[in-house]
Amino acid sequence: MSTRIEDLAELHHELRAVARDLLAKTAAESAVDWSLIARSGWLGLEAAAEFDGAEATFAEVAVILQELGRAAARSPYPAVAALGVGALNELEPGQDRDELLRDTVSGTTIPVLALPGEAAAAPFRLTRTPHGVLLDGTATFVPDAPTADRLLVPAIDSAGATVIVHIDARAAGMSVARQPVLDATRDFGSVVADSARPESMWRFHGDSDHALRRLHERAAVAVACDSLGLSEAMLDAAVAHAGVREQFGRKIGSFQAVKHACADMLVRVTVARKLVEAAVRSQTGDRADAAVTASMAKSYACAAAVDIAGKAMQLHGGMGYTWESGIHVYLKRATLNRSLFGSPAQHRRQLAERYSSIEYS
């Protein structure tokens, strides 16, 4: 077992180094070249070999997610690799599903799972009518919906089971409208189905409600990975700045208040890293504690990231406000992450509810 862990640590180190180098070549405010991501094999990390995938796990996807956060990169990768591929792997195999999975790995299509990013919304519904089965419903703040060419829509069928509807994003009855957010590094949209005709309806392996809950958990953990990456970047930037910036003839890093601020940031990053690692392990192993570890990672890492980015801005002398340092980009991204797929308060409430059924004598 120890050899296996060491092997994975070495693999993750190499994957992280390659990702960091590749993302560093993308100009600020530019989207990462999608074809380059596809050629790098990142889209197929969790796909089976028969779909030209690498047969790796969510742990390897998490490495890329963390580096995207560290670079504050623009890319639909989280929506496609963490959620789109994650959903496709949970579905019963079939010709249409298999073709979409293979096209996703090759980068020729961008499927997005229509999960609302802000708050739980009423699910989409499928209705049998004299004109066939029709899809209705709305999901808001869906990550990268405006970029998608294919949509994977969770919906309740006429028997009350949750299925995934596969449909063209531009099909009749479907509309996707971009929703502006202050964070310019991400793209969100509302997805509306008004009597749209599904192309395919796919069923999950096993319990569909359980599978959909796991996809929500993956979304929360993916955002926590992003927040961890940007927190590490802000800590590094603050320490580097404190080592060169001088006031009163001394490096500001020599002042006790600055040292304590950096030490506090390091402590929060360290705790967040442990919680995110635990959540990724639970998702990778499909463990029973996956919901608990996901809520712990999401609530702590995303709240900490806002504090760390804010403190980094302070240590830069407030330069973020004048657009000189780029710190504001990270603060906006961290602030949006905090509310995506459940706020810290919502996740802490879910954790507290575990104790509501315990009887105390």
Phi, psi and chi 1 to 4 in degrees:
 res  aa     phi    psi   chi1   chi2   chi3   chi4
   1 MET       -  -42.6  178.8   62.9   76.0      -
   2 SER   -62.2  -36.6   60.3      -      -      -
   3 THR   -63.4  -40.2  -57.9      -      -      -
   4 ARG   -62.2  -45.0  174.2   63.5  174.9  160.0
   5 ILE   -62.4  -42.0  -68.5  173.3      -      -
   6 GLU   -64.4  -40.0  -69.7  167.8    2.4      -
   7 ASP   -60.5  -44.5  -71.0  -13.4      -      -
   8 LEU   -66.1  -39.5  -73.8  177.5      -      -
   9 ALA   -61.0  -41.3      -      -      -      -
  10 GLU   -66.5  -41.6 -174.6  175.8  -11.1      -
  11 LEU   -61.9  -44.7  169.9   65.4      -      -
  12 HIS   -64.8  -37.1  -68.5  174.6      -      -
  13 HIS   -61.9  -44.6  177.0   73.9      -      -
  14 GLU   -67.1  -42.0  -67.2  176.4    0.5      -
  15 LEU   -62.9  -41.0 -176.0   59.9      -      -
  16 ARG   -64.4  -41.1 -176.8  173.0  -71.3  106.9
  17 ALA   -65.5  -42.7      -      -      -      -
  18 VAL   -64.8  -44.9  170.7      -      -      -
  19 ALA   -62.7  -42.8      -      -      -      -
  20 ARG   -63.2  -40.8 -166.1  168.6  -61.5 -177.7
  21 ASP   -66.4  -42.9 -177.4   57.2      -      -
  22 LEU   -66.7  -44.8 -172.9  150.9      -      -
  23 LEU   -68.5  -27.8  -65.9  172.3      -      -
  24 ALA   -68.2  -19.3      -      -      -      -
  25 LYS   -83.9   -8.0  -64.1  176.1 -179.3  175.1
  26 THR   -87.7  130.0  -59.9      -      -      -
  27 ALA   -64.5  147.5      -      -      -      -
  28 ALA   -56.4  140.4      -      -      -      -
  29 GLU    72.0    3.4  -59.1 -176.0    1.7      -
  30 SER  -101.1  148.8  -62.1      -      -      -
  31 ALA   -75.4  144.4      -      -      -      -
  32 VAL   -67.6  134.9 -176.9      -      -      -
  33 ASP   -56.3  116.4 -174.3  -20.1      -      -
  34 TRP   -64.2  -38.9 -169.2 -114.0      -      -
  35 SER   -65.1  -32.3   63.4      -      -      -
  36 LEU   -68.6  -39.7 -175.1   58.2      -      -
  37 ILE   -62.6  -41.9  -72.8  179.3      -      -
  38 ALA   -64.5  -44.9      -      -      -      -
  39 ARG   -65.5  -26.8  -68.5 -162.2  -57.2  -85.5
  40 SER   -73.2  -12.7  -61.1      -      -      -
  41 GLY    84.4    6.1      -      -      -      -
  42 TRP   -68.4  -29.4  -63.0   -9.0      -      -
  43 LEU   -72.7  -24.3  -66.0  169.0      -      -
  44 GLY  -104.8   16.6      -      -      -      -
  45 LEU   -56.7  -40.4  -76.4  173.2      -      -
  46 GLU   -97.9    0.6  -81.9 -164.8  -82.7      -
  47 ALA   -85.6  153.2      -      -      -      -
  48 ALA   -71.6  159.9      -      -      -      -
  49 ALA   -61.0  -32.1      -      -      -      -
  50 GLU   -65.6  -16.7   60.3 -177.5  -55.0      -
  51 PHE  -106.6   22.0  -54.8  117.1      -      -
  52 ASP    67.6   25.1  -55.2  -39.1      -      -
  53 GLY   -91.7  178.0      -      -      -      -
  54 ALA   -98.4   -8.2      -      -      -      -
  55 GLU    57.0   36.4  -64.5 -167.0  -30.9      -
  56 ALA   -92.2 -155.2      -      -      -      -
  57 THR  -134.5 -179.5   68.1      -      -      -
  58 PHE   -63.5  -24.3 -177.1   67.6      -      -
  59 ALA   -61.2  -36.8      -      -      -      -
  60 GLU   -75.1  -37.8  -74.3   68.8   47.7      -
  61 VAL   -60.7  -38.9  174.8      -      -      -
  62 ALA   -61.8  -33.6      -      -      -      -
  63 VAL   -61.0  -44.9  172.0      -      -      -
  64 ILE   -66.4  -41.7  -54.6  -61.4      -      -
  65 LEU   -59.1  -40.8  -64.8  172.9      -      -
  66 GLN   -65.6  -40.3 -169.2  175.5  -31.9      -
  67 GLU   -69.5  -33.7  -70.4  -54.4  -46.9      -
  68 LEU   -63.0  -39.9  -72.0  170.1      -      -
  69 GLY   -67.1  -40.5      -      -      -      -
  70 ARG   -61.0  -35.7 -173.2 -179.1 -175.8   91.4
  71 ALA   -91.2   -2.9      -      -      -      -
  72 ALA    49.1   47.5      -      -      -      -
  73 ALA   -81.7  150.1      -      -      -      -
  74 ARG   -94.2  117.9  -67.0  174.1   60.9   95.5
  75 SER  -171.6  142.8  173.0      -      -      -
  76 PRO   -80.3   10.1   28.3  -33.4      -      -
  77 TYR   -52.9  -47.6 -179.6   82.2      -      -
  78 PRO   -57.8  -41.8  -25.5   36.3      -      -
  79 ALA   -66.1  -37.4      -      -      -      -
  80 VAL   -83.4  -50.6  175.5      -      -      -
  81 ALA   -78.4  -43.3      -      -      -      -
  82 ALA   -78.8  -37.5      -      -      -      -
  83 LEU  -106.0  -49.0  -65.2 -179.3      -      -
  84 GLY   -61.7  -55.0      -      -      -      -
  85 VAL   -66.1  -37.4  173.1      -      -      -
  86 GLY   -58.9  -42.4      -      -      -      -
  87 ALA   -67.9  -44.3      -      -      -      -
  88 LEU   -61.3  -35.8  -69.8  171.2      -      -
  89 ASN   -69.5  -19.9  -80.0  -25.1      -      -
  90 GLU   -87.9   -4.6  -68.1  -72.2  -22.0      -
  91 LEU   -97.9  155.5  -61.9  168.8      -      -
  92 GLU   -61.3  136.6  -64.1  -74.0   -8.5      -
  93 PRO   -68.0  155.3   22.6  -31.2      -      -
  94 GLY  -176.8  166.3      -      -      -      -
  95 GLN   -59.0  -47.1 -177.3  176.9   -8.6      -
  96 ASP   -65.0  -45.3  -68.2  -13.5      -      -
  97 ARG   -63.2  -42.6 -171.1 -139.8   63.9  153.0
  98 ASP   -63.5  -40.9  -65.4   -6.6      -      -
  99 GLU   -64.4  -41.0  -72.9 -179.9    2.1      -
 100 LEU   -66.3  -39.7 -179.0   59.7      -      -
 101 LEU   -64.2  -42.3 -174.6   50.8      -      -
 102 ARG   -65.9  -41.3 -170.5  171.3  -72.1  108.3
 103 ASP   -66.1  -33.9  -69.8  -16.2      -      -
 104 THR   -65.9  -43.8  -57.8      -      -      -
 105 VAL   -62.6  -37.2  171.4      -      -      -
 106 SER   -77.2  -12.8   68.7      -      -      -
 107 GLY    85.3    8.1      -      -      -      -
 108 THR   -84.2  -10.6   55.5      -      -      -
 109 THR  -140.6  155.4 -169.7      -      -      -
 110 ILE  -123.8   93.1  -60.4  178.6      -      -
 111 PRO   -88.0  136.8   31.6  -29.7      -      -
 112 VAL  -124.3  133.7  164.2      -      -      -
 113 LEU   -81.6  125.9 -178.0   65.8      -      -
 114 ALA   -82.6   66.8      -      -      -      -
 115 LEU   -96.4  128.9  -78.7 -175.0      -      -
 116 PRO   -67.4  130.2   23.0  -30.8      -      -
 117 GLY   -84.2  -22.5      -      -      -      -
 118 GLU   -89.1  -52.0 -173.7 -179.4   40.2      -
 119 ALA  -154.9  158.6      -      -      -      -
 120 ALA   -61.7  130.9      -      -      -      -
 121 ALA  -116.5  165.8      -      -      -      -
 122 ALA   -60.3  132.7      -      -      -      -
 123 PRO   -67.7  158.8   24.9  -32.6      -      -
 124 PHE   -66.3  156.1  -72.7   80.6      -      -
 125 ARG  -130.9  144.8  -72.3 -156.3  164.6  -89.2
 126 LEU  -107.1  132.9  -69.9  165.4      -      -
 127 THR  -128.4  132.2  -51.7      -      -      -
 128 ARG   -81.9  126.4  -70.5 -167.8  179.3  -82.2
 129 THR  -130.6  168.6   73.6      -      -      -
 130 PRO   -58.5  -17.6  -25.6   35.8      -      -
 131 HIS   -99.6   10.6  -53.8  -68.3      -      -
 132 GLY   107.1 -173.2      -      -      -      -
 133 VAL   -82.1  130.1  176.4      -      -      -
 134 LEU  -122.5  148.9  -59.8  178.3      -      -
 135 LEU  -109.5  131.9  176.8   70.1      -      -
 136 ASP  -136.9  148.4  -68.9  -80.5      -      -
 137 GLY   146.8  175.1      -      -      -      -
 138 THR  -141.5  140.0  -59.1      -      -      -
 139 ALA  -133.1  130.8      -      -      -      -
 140 THR  -109.6  157.9   56.4      -      -      -
 141 PHE    50.7   48.3  -70.2  100.4      -      -
 142 VAL   -81.0  120.7  176.4      -      -      -
 143 PRO   -58.5  126.9  -24.4   34.7      -      -
 144 ASP    61.1   21.9  -67.2  -65.4      -      -
 145 ALA   -58.8  -38.9      -      -      -      -
 146 PRO   -65.1  -20.7  -24.2   36.4      -      -
 147 THR   -87.3  -19.2  -49.9      -      -      -
 148 ALA   -70.9  143.4      -      -      -      -
 149 ASP  -104.2  -20.1   52.0   10.1      -      -
 150 ARG  -126.0  143.3  -46.4  -62.4  -60.2 -179.7
 151 LEU  -117.4  139.6  -70.0  171.0      -      -
 152 LEU  -112.9  108.4  -58.2  171.9      -      -
 153 VAL  -110.0  115.7 -176.8      -      -      -
 154 PRO   -68.9  131.1  -15.6   29.6      -      -
 155 ALA  -147.3  153.7      -      -      -      -
 156 ILE   -92.8  124.7  -53.4  -63.1      -      -
 157 ASP   -85.8 -179.2   68.5    7.1      -      -
 158 SER   -65.8  -19.5   55.8      -      -      -
 159 ALA   -90.7   -0.7      -      -      -      -
 160 GLY    88.8    5.8      -      -      -      -
 161 ALA   -92.2  149.9      -      -      -      -
 162 THR   -85.7  127.8  -57.3      -      -      -
 163 VAL  -128.2  171.0  -60.9      -      -      -
 164 ILE  -110.7  123.6  -69.2  -69.0      -      -
 165 VAL   -94.3  129.0  170.9      -      -      -
 166 HIS  -102.4  123.9  171.6 -137.6      -      -
 167 ILE  -152.7  148.7 -168.4  167.0      -      -
 168 ASP   -65.5  134.9 -168.5  -45.2      -      -
 169 ALA   -63.8  -19.4      -      -      -      -
 170 ARG  -108.7   15.8  -64.8  169.5  -65.4  -80.7
 171 ALA   -66.9  157.8      -      -      -      -
 172 ALA   -61.0  133.6      -      -      -      -
 173 GLY    91.7  -11.3      -      -      -      -
 174 MET  -105.3  139.9  -64.7  -62.6  -60.7      -
 175 SER  -142.2  139.5   62.4      -      -      -
 176 VAL  -125.9  120.5  177.5      -      -      -
 177 ALA  -118.4  130.4      -      -      -      -
 178 ARG   -65.3  136.6  178.5  171.6  -84.6  102.7
 179 GLN  -112.6  111.2  -66.7 -178.8  -78.4      -
 180 PRO   -67.2  140.7   23.0  -31.0      -      -
 181 VAL  -132.6  159.4  -68.1      -      -      -
 182 LEU   -66.7  -31.1 -163.7   57.5      -      -
 183 ASP   -74.8  108.6  172.9   16.7      -      -
 184 ALA   -78.8   -3.1      -      -      -      -
 185 THR   -90.1   -3.6   65.1      -      -      -
 186 ARG  -127.2  164.8 -103.6   89.1   64.4   88.7
 187 ASP  -130.4  130.1 -142.7    2.7      -      -
 188 PHE  -133.7  154.6  -68.6   84.6      -      -
 189 GLY  -152.1  157.3      -      -      -      -
 190 SER   -92.7  138.2   63.0      -      -      -
 191 VAL  -113.1  121.3  176.5      -      -      -
 192 VAL  -122.5  128.6  177.5      -      -      -
 193 ALA  -113.1  122.7      -      -      -      -
 194 ASP  -125.5   91.3 -176.9    8.5      -      -
 195 SER    56.1   44.4  -61.6      -      -      -
 196 ALA   -82.8  151.3      -      -      -      -
 197 ARG   -99.2  114.8  -65.1  178.8 -177.5  -81.3
 198 PRO   -63.7  144.2  -17.9   29.9      -      -
 199 GLU   -80.3  -40.5  -69.0 -179.2   27.9      -
 200 SER  -147.4  153.7  -51.2      -      -      -
 201 MET  -128.1  121.0  -71.1  177.7  -72.9      -
 202 TRP  -115.7  143.3  -61.2  -33.1      -      -
 203 ARG  -103.2  151.4  -62.5 -166.6  177.8  -81.0
 204 PHE   -78.5  157.0  -72.0   99.6      -      -
 205 HIS   -64.9  134.5  -59.3  -64.6      -      -
 206 GLY    62.4 -142.2      -      -      -      -
 207 ASP   -71.0  116.0 -174.2  -18.8      -      -
 208 SER   -70.3  -37.6   58.8      -      -      -
 209 ASP   -63.7  -40.2  -68.1  -23.4      -      -
 210 HIS   -63.3  -43.0  172.7   77.1      -      -
 211 ALA   -63.2  -40.7      -      -      -      -
 212 LEU   -68.2  -38.4 -168.4   56.7      -      -
 213 ARG   -61.6  -40.3  -79.7 -161.7  -57.7  -86.4
 214 ARG   -64.4  -33.7  -77.1  -59.5  169.6   91.4
 215 LEU   -68.3  -37.8  -70.5  172.8      -      -
 216 HIS   -62.6  -40.9  -82.5  -79.5      -      -
 217 GLU   -64.4  -41.6  -68.1  163.1   11.0      -
 218 ARG   -59.8  -41.0  -80.4  174.2   67.8  102.3
 219 ALA   -61.4  -43.9      -      -      -      -
 220 ALA   -64.6  -42.1      -      -      -      -
 221 VAL   -67.9  -37.6  175.6      -      -      -
 222 ALA   -60.8  -41.8      -      -      -      -
 223 VAL   -67.3  -37.5  175.5      -      -      -
 224 ALA   -63.1  -39.0      -      -      -      -
 225 CYS   -60.4  -44.0  -69.7      -      -      -
 226 ASP   -60.7  -44.7 -169.1  -84.3      -      -
 227 SER   -65.8  -36.8  -76.1      -      -      -
 228 LEU   -62.8  -44.1  173.3   59.1      -      -
 229 GLY   -61.7  -44.1      -      -      -      -
 230 LEU   -71.1  -30.4   73.2   85.5      -      -
 231 SER   -64.0  -43.5  -66.0      -      -      -
 232 GLU   -61.4  -40.5  -68.5  175.3  -19.8      -
 233 ALA   -64.0  -40.8      -      -      -      -
 234 MET   -69.3  -37.0  -71.7  -63.0   88.6      -
 235 LEU   -63.7  -46.8  173.3   58.9      -      -
 236 ASP   -60.0  -42.8  -68.9  -11.3      -      -
 237 ALA   -66.0  -40.8      -      -      -      -
 238 ALA   -66.7  -43.1      -      -      -      -
 239 VAL   -65.1  -42.2  170.4      -      -      -
 240 ALA   -63.3  -41.7      -      -      -      -
 241 HIS   -66.6  -41.6 -177.1   71.9      -      -
 242 ALA   -64.5  -21.7      -      -      -      -
 243 GLY   -83.8  -11.5      -      -      -      -
 244 VAL  -122.0  -28.0  -64.3      -      -      -
 245 ARG   -73.6  131.7  174.3   68.5  172.9  171.0
 246 GLU  -115.1  143.4  -66.6 -172.5    2.2      -
 247 GLN  -139.1  137.7  -76.4  -70.9  -32.7      -
 248 PHE    55.5   33.1  -48.6  114.2      -      -
 249 GLY    77.7   12.7      -      -      -      -
 250 ARG  -133.4  151.6  -65.8  166.6   55.1 -171.7
 251 LYS   -63.1  137.1  -58.7  -75.8 -167.7  -56.3
 252 ILE   -66.6  -20.2   63.9  171.0      -      -
 253 GLY   -67.8  -12.6      -      -      -      -
 254 SER   -83.9  -13.0   65.4      -      -      -
 255 PHE   -77.4  138.4  -62.0  125.1      -      -
 256 GLN   -61.0  -39.2 -169.0  174.8   45.1      -
 257 ALA   -61.6  -38.4      -      -      -      -
 258 VAL   -71.1  -40.6  174.0      -      -      -
 259 LYS   -59.2  -45.4  -69.1  178.3 -179.0  177.1
 260 HIS   -64.6  -38.8  -75.6 -175.4      -      -
 261 ALA   -62.2  -44.7      -      -      -      -
 262 CYS   -66.7  -37.9  -68.8      -      -      -
 263 ALA   -64.8  -40.1      -      -      -      -
 264 ASP   -62.0  -41.1  -70.5  -17.2      -      -
 265 MET   -62.4  -42.4  -65.6  165.3   72.5      -
 266 LEU   -62.8  -41.8  174.8   60.9      -      -
 267 VAL   -61.4  -44.7  169.2      -      -      -
 268 ARG   -67.1  -38.9  -60.0 -150.9   71.9 -179.5
 269 VAL   -63.5  -40.8  166.8      -      -      -
 270 THR   -64.3  -44.6  -57.0      -      -      -
 271 VAL   -64.8  -44.5  174.7      -      -      -
 272 ALA   -59.6  -40.8      -      -      -      -
 273 ARG   -61.9  -42.6 -175.7 -179.5  -62.1  120.0
 274 LYS   -63.4  -42.7  -67.7  -62.7 -178.1 -175.5
 275 LEU   -68.0  -40.1  -68.9  172.8      -      -
 276 VAL   -66.7  -41.2  169.5      -      -      -
 277 GLU   -60.4  -41.2  -73.0  174.3   -7.3      -
 278 ALA   -65.1  -40.9      -      -      -      -
 279 ALA   -65.8  -40.4      -      -      -      -
 280 VAL   -65.3  -41.7  169.5      -      -      -
 281 ARG   -60.8  -41.3  -79.1 -162.6  -58.9  -88.1
 282 SER   -65.7  -40.9  -66.5      -      -      -
 283 GLN   -66.4  -40.9  -69.6  -65.1  -39.4      -
 284 THR   -65.1  -39.4  -57.0      -      -      -
 285 GLY   -92.6    2.1      -      -      -      -
 286 ASP    50.7   48.5 -164.8   20.9      -      -
 287 ARG   -82.2  162.7  -61.5  178.9 -177.5  174.9
 288 ALA   -66.9  -24.3      -      -      -      -
 289 ASP   -92.4   16.3   65.2  -11.2      -      -
 290 ALA   -60.3  -40.3      -      -      -      -
 291 ALA   -66.3  -40.1      -      -      -      -
 292 VAL   -66.5  -49.3  172.1      -      -      -
 293 THR   -66.3  -33.4   56.1      -      -      -
 294 ALA   -64.7  -44.5      -      -      -      -
 295 SER   -66.2  -38.6  -73.8      -      -      -
 296 MET   -65.2  -44.3  -67.6  174.7   73.2      -
 297 ALA   -67.7  -45.7      -      -      -      -
 298 LYS   -63.6  -46.5  175.2   66.0  174.0   65.3
 299 SER   -67.0  -42.6   58.5      -      -      -
 300 TYR   -79.2  -51.0 -173.4   89.5      -      -
 301 ALA   -63.7  -37.9      -      -      -      -
 302 CYS   -76.9  -34.8  -67.7      -      -      -
 303 ALA   -69.9  -41.4      -      -      -      -
 304 ALA   -62.9  -37.3      -      -      -      -
 305 ALA   -61.8  -37.9      -      -      -      -
 306 VAL   -65.3  -43.7  176.1      -      -      -
 307 ASP   -64.8  -42.0  -65.5  -19.2      -      -
 308 ILE   -67.3  -43.8  -69.9  167.4      -      -
 309 ALA   -65.2  -38.3      -      -      -      -
 310 GLY   -65.3  -40.4      -      -      -      -
 311 LYS   -69.0  -37.1 -166.3  161.3  -73.1 -177.8
 312 ALA   -61.2  -38.3      -      -      -      -
 313 MET   -65.1  -40.1 -176.9  176.4  -74.2      -
 314 GLN   -60.9  -45.7  -80.5 -174.0  -42.2      -
 315 LEU   -68.7  -20.8  -66.1  178.1      -      -
 316 HIS   -86.3   12.2  -82.1   73.5      -      -
 317 GLY    72.5   24.8      -      -      -      -
 318 GLY    73.9   18.8      -      -      -      -
 319 MET   -64.5  -22.1  -80.1 -160.1  -66.0      -
 320 GLY   -57.4  -33.5      -      -      -      -
 321 TYR   -68.3  -23.5  -67.1  111.4      -      -
 322 THR  -101.9   13.3   58.3      -      -      -
 323 TRP    63.1   18.9  -98.4 -119.8      -      -
 324 GLU   -88.7  -29.8  -67.8  177.2    8.8      -
 325 SER  -103.2  -19.5   68.5      -      -      -
 326 GLY    84.0   -0.4      -      -      -      -
 327 ILE   -61.7  -32.6  -58.7  -67.5      -      -
 328 HIS   -61.0  -30.0   65.0   94.6      -      -
 329 VAL   -61.0  -43.1  173.5      -      -      -
 330 TYR   -71.9  -37.8  -74.1   84.8      -      -
 331 LEU   -64.5  -41.1 -178.0   57.9      -      -
 332 LYS   -65.2  -42.0  -68.3  172.1 -174.0  171.6
 333 ARG   -65.5  -42.9 -173.1  163.8  175.7  131.6
 334 ALA   -63.3  -40.5      -      -      -      -
 335 THR   -64.9  -40.4  -56.5      -      -      -
 336 LEU   -67.8  -41.9  179.0   57.6      -      -
 337 ASN   -55.9  -37.2  -81.2   -4.3      -      -
 338 ARG   -59.0  -32.0 -175.1  173.2   55.7 -178.9
 339 SER   -97.3  -15.0   63.1      -      -      -
 340 LEU   -70.5  137.4  -77.1  175.8      -      -
 341 PHE    50.9   44.4  -61.7  108.7      -      -
 342 GLY   102.6  123.0      -      -      -      -
 343 SER   -72.3  165.5   67.9      -      -      -
 344 PRO   -55.2  -39.7  -29.4   37.2      -      -
 345 ALA   -63.3  -41.4      -      -      -      -
 346 GLN   -63.6  -43.4  -72.1  172.6  -44.8      -
 347 HIS   -70.0  -36.1  -78.9  -76.4      -      -
 348 ARG   -66.3  -35.2  -73.3 -164.3  -66.7  -92.6
 349 ARG   -64.0  -41.2 -170.2  179.2  -53.9  118.6
 350 GLN   -62.1  -39.4  -68.7  174.6   19.4      -
 351 LEU   -65.7  -40.8  -68.9  169.1      -      -
 352 ALA   -66.3  -31.7      -      -      -      -
 353 GLU   -65.6  -16.1  -72.7  172.5   -6.8      -
 354 ARG   -62.3  -26.4  -69.0 -177.0  -57.8  154.6
 355 TYR   -93.5   -5.5  -57.8  100.1      -      -
 356 SER   -66.6  -25.3   61.6      -      -      -
 357 SER   -93.3   -1.8   60.0      -      -      -
 358 ILE   -82.2  131.5  -62.0  177.0      -      -
 359 GLU   -96.3  126.6  -65.4 -177.2   -0.2      -
 360 TYR  -102.8  133.8  -62.3   95.0      -      -
 361 SER   -92.2      -   56.1      -      -      -
